[in-house]
Each structure stands twice: as C-alpha cells, then as structure tokens.
C-alpha cells in the first residue's frame, strides 16, 4: 500500500465520522473483536485514567510547576466549575485529590465547613485548593479571594496550612500564593 492510498483510506475514515469533529489515530477493540476509532468519551476516559496513574498518592507537590501540572491535568477543559483540594501530609506528599463542589459554567458555591471536614477526614497537614474557570479568565474573582481567606482561617484553627489556591482556565493557571493574593486582606 503506498502513501497516497493510506492517506485516501484515512480521509474516508475521517469523512465517515466527521460528526465527531476530529480525527483520532487511537483505536479500540469493539464487541465484535474488530478495531475501530475511539470515541471522544473513550479517549477522555483513558486520559483520566492516565492522569490518575501519573499523579498517584505520595507524589510531592513542592514546586510551582508540579502544582500547575497537577491542577491543569485535573481541571483543564471541564465544562462547568469544579472546586477541589489536594490534601497533603507534612512532607507535602499527596494524600488524595478530591472534587468537593460542582457548579455551573459561571460559578460554584463553596462551603468552608465541607473543605475543613474533608481535610480532617484525610488527616491532612496542608491543603492546596483549586478550581477552574470555564470562561477562560485565569484571574481570581472577588468571591475567589473572599472564600480563600475564609477557608484559610478555618483551616488555621486546626493547624492545617493552606499552601495555595490555583485557578485553572484552559491551559493557563494562576497561583494565588505566587501572586501574593493568598493571605492578602
């Protein structure tokens, strides 16, 4: 088979599934034991599994790059706001990641009590908060700054450190700790 017939075959396969809006070279075996192009959902499901393998319990989140990579992998591309936390031990090793609140395309309602309860449940020494902005704006809102301050105060009452609050918008992140907004009044 020459290159032009391969390209022609690939174009035909693309044309047959054009409603998917992309072409994937990834193949999966169907129930009939035949290979077919993976669907968007199958690709995303496998990507989530790969992310969970890459960011397993015990990884250390000590650098800005590690933290950004972790939260981008967890939250980039979601269609609605998700607010979660990475719970860490006293060596900044990941105990677990938990998505705590789910919102709409423009907001998420966050309850500090539930964040504190989750931190205590996981016996965390430190917490890094994160949520996404599906709108694409990487800047923290006034509400983001306010809830961060309230959660920080609640965690401090039981000697749990709030290390950062990372906002993810697409492939970009803002670290409230790096920008000096984490403990700003």
N, C-alpha and C positions, 0 to 999 in steps of 0.2 A: 504494500500500500504506500503510495507516495504522499508527500506532504499536502498536496492540493486536495487529495481525496479525504485525508484526515480532517483538514480544515472544513471541507464540504460537509462531512459527516457531523462534525461538531456544530456547524451552523444549523444544520437540520435539527439536531437535538435541542439547540437553543430556541429555534423557532417553535418547536413543539411545546416548550414550557415557558414561553415568553411572558405569560401572566405572572410568573414568579418574580419578574423584574430584575433578574440577574442570572448569570451562568455560573454553575458550580462544577468544579472538577471532582468534587467529593462524591463517592459512590457508596451506596448501602445495598445490602442484600435484602431483597423483598421476601415476602412469604412464599413466593413461587421459586425461591432459590436463585432468581435472576438478579443481576445488579442493575440498579437504576440510580439516577441523580438524586442526591439527598435533598430533602425539602428544607426550607428556611428553618422550620421548627426543629428538625433533626440536627441541623448544624448548630443552632443555638443551644440545644440540649447538650450536645457533646462539648461545646465551648464552655458551658457552665461546669461540666464535669472536669474539664482540663484546668479551669481556674481553681476549682476546689482541690485538685491534686497539687497544683503549683503552690497554693497558699494554704498549706496544711497547718494544723495545730503545732505550735512550737517554733514557727518561723519568727524571726526577730524583726520588729518594726522600729528601727533606730534611726534610719536616715530618711530625709525628705523624699528621696527617690523611691525607697522601699514603700513608704506610706502612700505616695501618689500612685505607684503601680498597683498596689493592693486595692485602693478605693476605686481607681478607674476600672480595674477588672471587675469589681463587684457592681458598680453603679452606672457606668457609661452606657448610653444607649437605651436606658429604660424610658418607657413612655409616660410614666407618672412619677411623682416624687416619692422616694423611699428614704426613710430616715433609719439609720442603723448605727451600730457601735462595734468596734473591735475591743474586746476585753483582754487585757494583758496581765501577766504576772509581774512580780517585782524585778524581773530581768528584761522586761519589755517583749517577752515572748507571747505569741498569740495563744490565748486560751480558746477563744472562739470568736466568730463574727455572727452577729445576729441582726436581722432586719426587724425593727421593732414597730415602726409605724408606716402605713401606706396612705398616700394621699391622692390628689387629683393631678392634673397637668400643671397646676399653678401653685399648689400649696399642700402642706401636710400638717396635721395637728399633732403636736408633740406634748407629752405629759412627762415632766421631770420625774415624777414618782415612779413611773414604769422603767425609766432608764436606771434610776437608783436601785430598784428592785432587781433588775437584770444583772447589774454589776455585783450585787450581793449574792445573787444566786450562783454566779460563776466564780465567786471568791476572787474578784479582780482587784489588783493593786492599782491599776491605771486603766483609763478609757480613752479611746480616740473616737470621737463622733464623726459621722459623715452623712451627707445626704446629697441627692442630685437635684439639679435644676434642668428639667427637660426643655425649658425655654431657651437654653443656651447661654444665659448670663452666669458667669462664674463669680460674680460679686455677691458677697453676703448681704442679705436684706437687713432692714432694721429688726425684723422679727427673728432672723437667724442670730443676730448679735444678742438680742434680749434672751432668747431661750438658752443660748450657750452660757450666758452669765448665770442664769437661774440653775441650770444643771451643774455647773461648776461649783456653785455654792452648796448645793445639795450633796454632791459627792464629797466635798471637803469636810462636811460634818462627820463623815465616817472614814476619814483619811484615805480616800480614793482620789488619785490625781487625775485631772482632766488634762491630757497632753496636747490635744489639738481638736479642731473641728475642721474637716476638709469638705469643701464643696466641689462637686464634680459637675461639669457641664460639657457634654460631648467628650472630647479627648483632653480637655483642659481641667486644671484643678486650682483652687485657692486654698491655702493653708492659713487659717486664722492665727495660728501661732507664729508663722513666719512673717505675717503682715502686721503683727502687734495688736491684733483685734481680739485675741483670746481672752485676755484679762483686762481689756480696756473698760473703763467705767462708762 
